[in-house]
Each structure stands twice: as structure tokens, then as C-alpha cells.
Amino acid sequence: MLNPNGAVSLNWSETGVVTISFYHPAQNSLPAYLLNELTHQIKIAGKNEKTRVIILKSEGDRTFCAGASFDEILQIKDKEAGAAFFSGFARVINECRKSPKIIIGRIQGKAVGGGVGLAAAADYCLATEAASIKLSELAIGIGPFVISPAVIRKVGLPAFSQLTIRASDFQTAQWAKDKGLYNEVYADISSLDTAVNILAEKLASYHPEALTGLKQILWEGTENWDTLLHERAAISGELVLSEFTQQALQQFLEGKK
């Protein structure tokens, strides 16, 4: 039974495949405590010598991740608290980046905002045709500043510009594959899970030091992200205090009722 308050769980297989799952009843959005727990569990899995490969996924059959928790954002009252909240996404992305293990992203449904950032932080992404993506931050008065380095690294600046400027529009899973965010797209969740499991078991059979060496190559040039992403979090943390953003968030939440 799923925790009504949201949770992060780990599942270990005998072959060294570790599945990290997160859940929140509000479309798998991520409040601060879940961001912190997700960071913690990625670190635990990465440091364990028995881990060969990590699968990052969310629960449910619809939304992969709706990004930041709007309810929690509305509670931010000063720029320090704002920076601390958005730094949660910075820590998750950096933990994925620094993990010595290859991370497979399993994207079963829509990814919005920080959810796109999570997908971009994975080393290899498999998705369903329902896994459309959107960066909606500009529409609510902030921008995807924390996740932008990870997203640009995967899709390039032109595609990132389109995602950001077209803040109200979803792009299809096929678009995300064409741009490089997703590596493979499947018709349904059953086909997705079969492909994810086959790939994970195959990777788990490879030389672990070779996999670690590959991981280091994949993330070359990102060594400054510990500082960069937290600087970007401070920008978002200040913008979220604006009257424009507060009203936009309130209107969004009222429209959801």
C-alpha cells in the first residue's frame, strides 16, 4: 500500500540491480523531505559495493514526476528558505551525477519541471509514449534554473530554449527521444518494464570498474555543478517570493480544486 504522505523506497536484487522508487499522491511531485530522502537513497545505493546498476522510477501508471510541490513553494517566506528548497533538486541531480553507478531512468508518464531534470540526471532513459515533457517554470514567474545544466547537457540549447519559451506546451515523448532526453520509447508500461529489466540485468553482468569508468566519462566537464546548481537555486529562491509568482501559483492550485 502506498504511503499517503509520499515515500522513497529501495529494492535490491540478487544480481546487484537496485531500484529506487519515489511516490507522492500529488502526481509524484517532490516536497523537500522527499528530495532529501531521494538524495540519501541514491547515495546509499551508489556507495554499496554490491550495487551494479540503479533504476530510478516513480510509482503509479500516469505521471512520472510533476516537479516541485506548489503547496510547499507557497509556504516560502524568505530567499534563504527559497534557496534551501530549490537546493533539494540540486542535491538530487548532483548525487546522480556523482554516483559511481550507472542510473537508468524509467519514465512511465508525464514529466514536468523538476521531473524533466530527474530524467536528465539519469545516464540512460527509457520511456513510454505517454511520457510527454514540459518546463512550465516561466509560466509561474520563475525559470528552470537549477535543472537547466542537466537538461541542456542532454538536449542542447535550442531544444531547451523551445521547452522553456513554450512553457505551457507539452512536447511528446518522441520529441524528447529525438532531442536526446530519452534513449528508447515504448508503447506501454509493460513493454517499458520488460526493456528496463533486460537492460539492467545486462549492465549488471558487465565489469563494475568498466561501468564506473564509463560513468566518469559521461559526466566529464560537470565538476563545477556542486557550486553552480546551488547558485541557480538561490535565483529561483528569490524569484518565487515575487507577487507575480505567488499569484500564479495560487491560481494554479485553485484551478486544480
C-alpha positions as CSV (number, residue, x, y, z in Angstrom):
1,M,0.0,0.0,0.0
2,L,1.4,3.4,-1.0
3,N,2.2,5.9,1.8
4,P,-0.4,8.8,1.7
5,N,2.4,11.2,2.7
6,G,4.8,10.0,-0.1
7,A,7.9,7.9,0.3
8,V,11.1,6.7,-1.3
9,S,11.9,3.0,-1.3
10,L,14.8,0.8,-2.3
11,N,14.6,-2.7,-3.7
12,W,17.8,-4.8,-4.0
13,S,18.1,-7.8,-6.4
14,E,20.5,-10.7,-6.1
15,T,22.2,-9.6,-9.3
16,G,23.0,-6.1,-8.0
17,V,20.2,-4.2,-9.6
18,V,18.9,-1.6,-7.2
19,T,15.5,0.0,-7.9
20,I,14.8,3.4,-6.2
21,S,11.2,4.3,-6.3
22,F,9.5,7.6,-5.2
23,Y,5.9,8.4,-4.7
24,H,3.7,11.4,-3.7
25,P,-0.1,11.5,-4.1
26,A,0.1,14.8,-5.8
27,Q,1.2,13.4,-9.2
28,N,4.6,12.4,-7.7
29,S,5.6,16.0,-7.0
30,L,8.6,16.4,-4.8
31,P,8.4,18.3,-1.5
32,A,11.7,19.0,0.4
33,Y,11.5,15.9,2.6
34,L,11.2,13.6,-0.5
35,L,14.0,15.4,-2.3
36,N,16.2,14.9,0.7
37,E,15.3,11.2,1.1
38,L,15.8,10.6,-2.7
39,T,19.3,12.1,-2.4
40,H,20.0,10.0,0.6
41,Q,18.9,6.7,-1.0
42,I,20.8,7.4,-4.3
43,K,23.9,7.9,-2.2
44,I,23.4,4.7,-0.2
45,A,22.9,2.7,-3.4
46,G,25.8,4.2,-5.1
47,K,28.3,3.6,-2.3
48,N,27.3,-0.1,-1.8
49,E,29.8,-2.4,-3.4
50,K,27.1,-4.9,-4.2
51,T,25.2,-2.4,-6.4
52,R,25.9,-2.9,-10.1
53,V,23.2,-0.6,-11.6
54,I,20.5,1.7,-10.3
55,I,16.9,2.0,-11.7
56,L,15.2,5.4,-10.9
57,K,11.5,5.3,-11.1
58,S,8.2,6.6,-9.6
59,E,5.1,4.7,-8.6
60,G,1.8,4.8,-10.4
61,D,0.9,4.5,-14.1
62,R,0.4,8.1,-15.0
63,T,2.7,11.0,-14.1
64,F,6.4,10.3,-13.6
65,C,7.0,13.5,-11.7
66,A,5.2,16.8,-11.6
67,G,8.2,18.6,-10.3
68,A,8.3,20.9,-7.2
69,S,5.5,20.8,-4.7
70,F,3.5,24.0,-5.3
71,D,1.9,23.8,-1.9
72,E,5.3,23.9,-0.3
73,I,6.6,26.7,-2.6
74,L,3.7,28.9,-1.4
75,Q,5.0,28.5,2.2
76,I,8.3,30.0,1.3
77,K,8.6,33.4,3.1
78,D,12.2,34.5,2.5
79,K,15.0,34.0,0.0
80,E,17.0,31.8,2.3
81,A,14.1,29.3,2.6
82,G,13.6,29.5,-1.1
83,A,17.2,28.7,-1.9
84,A,17.1,25.8,0.6
85,F,14.0,24.4,-1.1
86,F,15.3,24.5,-4.7
87,S,18.7,23.2,-3.5
88,G,16.9,20.0,-2.9
89,F,16.7,19.5,-6.7
90,A,20.4,20.5,-6.9
91,R,21.4,17.8,-4.5
92,V,19.4,15.1,-6.2
93,I,20.9,15.9,-9.6
94,N,24.4,16.2,-8.2
95,E,24.0,12.8,-6.4
96,C,23.0,11.2,-9.6
97,R,26.0,12.8,-11.3
98,K,28.5,11.8,-8.7
99,S,27.2,8.3,-8.2
100,P,29.7,5.7,-9.4
101,K,26.8,3.5,-10.7
102,I,25.0,3.8,-14.0
103,I,21.5,5.1,-13.4
104,I,18.6,4.0,-15.7
105,G,15.6,6.3,-15.7
106,R,12.2,4.6,-16.1
107,I,9.8,7.3,-17.2
108,Q,6.3,5.9,-17.4
109,G,4.3,9.1,-17.7
110,K,4.4,12.9,-18.0
111,A,7.5,14.7,-16.6
112,V,7.1,18.4,-15.7
113,G,9.7,20.9,-14.4
114,G,11.9,19.1,-11.9
115,G,10.7,15.8,-13.3
116,V,12.4,16.6,-16.6
117,G,15.5,17.4,-14.5
118,L,15.4,14.0,-12.9
119,A,15.1,12.3,-16.3
120,A,18.1,14.4,-17.5
121,A,20.1,13.4,-14.4
122,A,19.8,9.7,-15.4
123,D,22.5,8.2,-17.6
124,Y,20.1,6.4,-19.8
125,C,16.3,6.9,-20.1
126,L,13.6,4.6,-21.3
127,A,10.1,5.9,-21.5
128,T,6.6,5.2,-22.7
129,E,4.8,7.1,-25.5
130,A,2.7,8.8,-22.7
131,A,5.9,10.4,-21.2
132,S,5.5,13.9,-22.6
133,I,7.6,16.7,-21.1
134,K,7.1,20.3,-20.1
135,L,9.2,23.0,-18.5
136,S,6.4,25.2,-17.0
137,E,8.5,27.4,-14.7
138,L,8.4,30.5,-16.8
139,A,4.6,30.5,-16.8
140,I,4.6,30.8,-13.0
141,G,7.3,33.5,-12.8
142,I,10.4,31.5,-12.2
143,G,12.7,29.6,-14.5
144,P,14.2,26.1,-14.7
145,F,17.5,27.4,-13.4
146,V,18.6,24.5,-11.2
147,I,17.8,21.8,-13.7
148,S,18.9,23.7,-16.8
149,P,22.6,22.4,-16.9
150,A,21.3,18.8,-16.8
151,V,18.7,19.4,-19.4
152,I,20.9,21.3,-21.7
153,R,23.6,18.6,-21.4
154,K,21.1,16.1,-22.8
155,V,19.0,18.0,-25.4
156,G,21.2,21.0,-26.3
157,L,20.5,24.7,-26.1
158,P,18.0,25.0,-29.0
159,A,15.7,22.3,-27.6
160,F,16.0,23.7,-24.1
161,S,15.0,27.1,-25.4
162,Q,11.9,25.6,-27.0
163,L,10.9,23.8,-23.8
164,T,11.4,27.0,-21.7
165,I,9.8,29.5,-24.0
166,R,6.9,27.2,-24.8
167,A,6.3,26.9,-21.1
168,S,2.6,26.0,-21.4
169,D,3.1,23.3,-24.1
170,F,3.9,19.6,-23.7
171,Q,6.4,18.1,-26.1
172,T,5.8,14.4,-27.0
173,A,7.9,11.5,-25.8
174,Q,9.1,11.0,-29.4
175,W,10.2,14.7,-29.4
176,A,12.2,14.0,-26.2
177,K,13.8,11.0,-27.8
178,D,14.7,12.9,-31.0
179,K,16.3,15.6,-28.9
180,G,18.3,13.1,-26.7
181,L,16.5,13.2,-23.3
182,Y,15.0,9.7,-23.8
183,N,17.1,6.9,-25.4
184,E,14.2,4.5,-26.0
185,V,10.4,4.9,-26.2
186,Y,7.9,2.1,-25.8
187,A,4.2,1.7,-26.5
188,D,3.1,0.9,-22.9
189,I,4.3,0.3,-19.4
190,S,4.5,-3.4,-19.7
191,S,6.9,-3.1,-22.7
192,L,8.8,-0.4,-20.9
193,D,9.4,-2.6,-17.8
194,T,10.5,-5.5,-19.9
195,A,13.1,-3.4,-21.6
196,V,14.2,-1.7,-18.4
197,N,14.7,-5.1,-16.7
198,I,16.6,-6.6,-19.6
199,L,18.9,-3.6,-19.9
200,A,19.5,-3.5,-16.1
201,E,20.4,-7.2,-15.9
202,K,22.7,-6.9,-18.9
203,L,24.5,-4.0,-17.3
204,A,24.7,-5.8,-14.0
205,S,26.7,-8.6,-15.7
206,Y,29.4,-6.2,-17.0
207,H,32.7,-5.4,-15.3
208,P,31.8,-3.0,-12.5
209,E,35.0,-1.0,-12.9
210,A,34.3,-0.5,-16.6
211,L,30.9,0.8,-15.7
212,T,32.3,3.2,-13.2
213,G,34.9,4.4,-15.8
214,L,32.1,5.0,-18.3
215,K,30.1,6.9,-15.7
216,Q,33.1,9.3,-15.2
217,I,33.4,9.9,-18.9
218,L,29.7,10.6,-19.4
219,W,29.9,13.4,-16.8
220,E,33.2,15.0,-17.8
221,G,33.1,18.8,-17.6
222,T,30.4,18.9,-14.9
223,E,32.8,19.1,-11.9
224,N,31.6,22.7,-11.0
225,W,28.0,21.7,-10.6
226,D,28.1,21.4,-6.8
227,T,28.6,25.2,-6.8
228,L,26.7,26.1,-10.0
229,L,23.4,24.3,-9.2
230,H,23.2,25.8,-5.7
231,E,23.8,29.3,-7.2
232,R,20.9,28.6,-9.5
233,A,18.8,27.5,-6.6
234,A,19.3,30.9,-5.0
235,I,18.0,32.6,-8.1
236,S,14.8,30.5,-8.1
237,G,14.5,31.0,-4.3
238,E,14.4,34.8,-4.7
239,L,12.1,34.9,-7.7
240,V,9.5,32.7,-6.0
241,L,8.9,35.4,-3.5
242,S,7.6,37.8,-6.2
243,E,3.9,38.8,-6.2
244,F,3.6,37.5,-9.8
245,T,4.8,34.0,-8.8
246,Q,2.7,33.8,-5.7
247,Q,-0.4,34.8,-7.6
248,A,0.3,32.4,-10.4
249,L,0.8,29.5,-8.0
250,Q,-2.3,30.3,-6.2
251,Q,-4.3,30.5,-9.4
252,F,-2.9,27.2,-10.5
253,L,-3.8,25.5,-7.2
254,E,-7.3,26.9,-7.2
255,G,-7.8,25.6,-10.7
256,K,-6.9,22.1,-9.6
257,K,-9.6,22.1,-6.9
